[in-house]
Amino acid sequence: MLIIGITGNLASGKTTVARMFKQQGALVLDADKIAHKAICKDSVCYRKIVRVFGRGCLNKNDTISRQKLAKAAFGNRTNQKQLISIIHPWVIGTITKRLKQYRRQKKYKAAVVDAVLLIESGLYKKMDVNIVVKSTPAKQLERVLKYRDLSMGEARQRMKFQMPLAEKIKYADYVIDNQSTLKNTEQQVRRLWKNFKFG
């Protein structure tokens, strides 16, 4: 089973690309969704987060508010690094465990790991192939304002804290350009899928 890592900066379209690979027959593991489970109440990560960021990041029912936590984490680089150090070992461990299970099942030709911090976390080293999805900052901001519950200021703050695209591309085996139409992006995905050697 080929393990494909897909990454890209905020609103670059990496999840859209991952979904296109799924349509070709790949299994998809979404690191963001797995991270959501890591912050569930009473988990090890939950306790560490509350200890580091305080009860101000909680909802009234004591669950972690993703919005409040994100605001605190993206307030400065120290906070961001602290949050990554808490959540990512658990996320990477979970993904690694699942990939081993799927390999044993021999059901899929390929598995895609969709992760915004694929490179920063070191998870890219566990991939057979790494793909960076690129878009222009203007296009990214346009998508953020249209599809996400973020202000222009919050979006710019998050983009500022992310690894520059040019740096990410240095780690890429392939780059998918997602600044044009979805049809164009899908054509790139189909070409790559055909080029991958399975088995």
C-alpha positions, 0 to 999 in steps of 0.5 A: 500500500502506497502512503501518500502525504498531502499538505498545504497551507491554510485554504490551499485546497489540500482536503479537496485534493485528498477527496479527489484521491479518495474518488480514485480509490484511496483511503483517506486519513484526515489528521485534523479530524483525528486531532479533534478526538485528541482534545475530547474531554478527559483525554490525556491531551485535554488535561495537558491543554487545560494545564497549559492554556487554562480554563479560559479555553473551555466551553461552559460544559468543560469541553475544549472550545476549538475556536478559543484554543485556536485563538490562544494557540495562534496568539504567538509562536510559543503557544503554537509550539506548545499546542503542537507538542501536546497534540501531535505525538498522539495524532502521529501515533494514531495515524501510524497505528491505523496505517499498520492495520490497513496495510495488514488488511491489504484492501487499499492500493493507497492511503492518503494522510491529509495533514496541514503540519505534515512537514512541521510535525515530521510525519512526512518522514513516514510517507512514501510520497509527499504532495504539496498543494499550492495556491496564491495568498489572495486565493487562500484568503478568498476561500477563507472568507467564503468558507470558514468562520475566520476574519481577515485578521485571523486568517492573516495571523494563521498564514503568518505562522505557517511554513512558507510555501517555498519551504514546504515545496522543498520537501515535496515529491510532487506539487499540485497547483490548485489556483485554477479550476477544480477540473484542472486540479482533478486532471493533475490528481488523475495523472498522478494516480496513473503514474503511481506504481502499486504493488 
